[in-house]
Amino acid sequence: MSLQQNRYHALAAEVQLQIEQRIWLPGDRIPSIRKMSQIQNISPMTVLKAYELLESEGWIYAKIRSGYFVAAHLNRLAVPQQSTPQMINRAIKINEHVFDVLKACKRPDIVPLGSAFPDPSLFPLKQLGQALAKTIKTMPAQSAVTELPPGSVALRRAIAKRYIRDGIDVSIDDIVITSGAMESLGLSLMAVTKPGDTVAIESPAFYGVLQTVERLQLKAVEVATDPQLGMSVDALTAVINRHDIKACWLMSKFQNPLGSLMPEANKMAIRDALAAKQIPLLEDDVYSELYFSENKPKPIKAYDEQGLVLHCSSFSKCLAPGFRVGWVVAGRYAKQIAQLQLMTTLSAAVPNQLALAQFVLHGNYDIHLRRLRRLLAARQQRMQHAIEQCFPRETKITRPDGGYFLWVVLPEHINTADLLPRLLDEHNISIAPGTLFSCDDKYKHCMRINCSYPWSETIQQALYTLVKCIY
Ligand SMILES: Cc1ncc(COP(=O)(O)O)c(C=O)c1O
């Protein structure tokens, strides 16, 4: 590294540290280039380079003719380090909110900031429709029987090929096709637990986790989860040492709702901690294709040496939302999961499986994914910018490297669940209140915002209304 590079990297690191230590708060203007060059006794060019680096990493942003400002990122949200055991039957109130938000999603007049679903116009619906029509015309009459669990061989082959391409050794016999990831996760949990058992889950967690745990009459321990690093390795280790944990359910990539992405070392440490006690891991990886980096981040499954990781995903978020086709790479649990599926929903819809197999193998799946990632990254940036502009400066938001959710942390006295009915009934706006993601109220001042939709005046107005209702 040249001397100038050394200097601007050092300055960027110094300013970043000051932001992390909250010396500079979101919205604050940092010293101008001229001022900083005087303070540091370095050239304006070196400061400019440092600021450009900080801007490219999302720490600051430039306003024309006004200077550089601290972005409203969520760098180190204080999460409870002490994990609290929770009886999941306290989740009933949560479910009611979930149904309100889901019901609101069906209303065409609603601004779907609370929706879990990506903007449907992002998907190649016409081509998928053509693939489906062709499949229905040509599929053998006995397909409904031949494609019973573990599911279509063609689709399992298409999925296995993609794992192998990612460097993960998966055979078609390891895979069970399901009706979306919700079913693959539910069946996996059923396979490794019995009613009354305790499982370790994230905090905050995707509400589908809470519902599934409740439905299967399990108990859950919420494990502290960091907005950047994902589930805390130390907290999980403490939990599995203290409780008789029968399974762990987490997302190593683009966690819902935080968007966290686990560093590789943490993925391995989680694998080791669980493997030491032979605890199966349900890895929910539904956002795996929605990464913004150049290379696809690996799941924990990539490091699984003992076959303890059940890797669950689907096409719902990346290709075909309504098709309800997902899968689990279940390895040693595959037979049991296929049998559980035969006893519950029988099988995933056969024409949908076959049409997706065709599309993934012969359609332009990768071209579609590249476009999708580009659009989602741009839309996320636009939404972050808008929130930074119109929410008060104490607001913190995450800056995920994938997916389409932002986690917004408001001042502690605000209760987003209380706001929801008014937002829905009077303003036609949905949000996902923080209370959806835990058994108690600890995230009541937070909300998850869907940023997959194209920017519009309607969304802008909805944000203004949101701010007015909150403050
Ligand atoms: C984290 C997470 N897991 C699983 C699912 C369910 O996926 P699917 O629609 O494929 O059942 C969702 C859907 O919102 C999700 O956000």
PDBQT file of the ligand as one rigid body, heavy atoms in Angstrom, charges set to zero:
ROOT
HETATM    1  C1  LIG A 501     -37.283 -16.198   6.780  1.00  0.00    +0.000 C 
HETATM    2  C2  LIG A 501     -38.346 -16.909   6.042  1.00  0.00    +0.000 A 
HETATM    3  N1  LIG A 501     -38.382 -18.244   6.056  1.00  0.00    +0.000 NA
HETATM    4  C3  LIG A 501     -39.334 -18.929   5.404  1.00  0.00    +0.000 A 
HETATM    5  C4  LIG A 501     -40.318 -18.271   4.710  1.00  0.00    +0.000 A 
HETATM    6  C5  LIG A 501     -41.364 -19.063   4.013  1.00  0.00    +0.000 C 
HETATM    7  O1  LIG A 501     -41.004 -19.272   2.679  1.00  0.00    +0.000 OA
HETATM    8  P1  LIG A 501     -42.016 -19.917   1.637  1.00  0.00    +0.000 P 
HETATM    9  O2  LIG A 501     -42.875 -18.821   1.119  1.00  0.00    +0.000 OA
HETATM   10  O3  LIG A 501     -41.173 -20.544   0.595  1.00  0.00    +0.000 OA
HETATM   11  O4  LIG A 501     -42.821 -20.938   2.377  1.00  0.00    +0.000 OA
HETATM   12  C6  LIG A 501     -40.338 -16.879   4.680  1.00  0.00    +0.000 A 
HETATM   13  C7  LIG A 501     -41.409 -16.154   3.989  1.00  0.00    +0.000 C 
HETATM   14  O5  LIG A 501     -41.691 -15.008   4.274  1.00  0.00    +0.000 OA
HETATM   15  C8  LIG A 501     -39.315 -16.177   5.355  1.00  0.00    +0.000 A 
HETATM   16  O6  LIG A 501     -39.259 -14.850   5.356  1.00  0.00    +0.000 OA
ENDROOT
TORSDOF 0
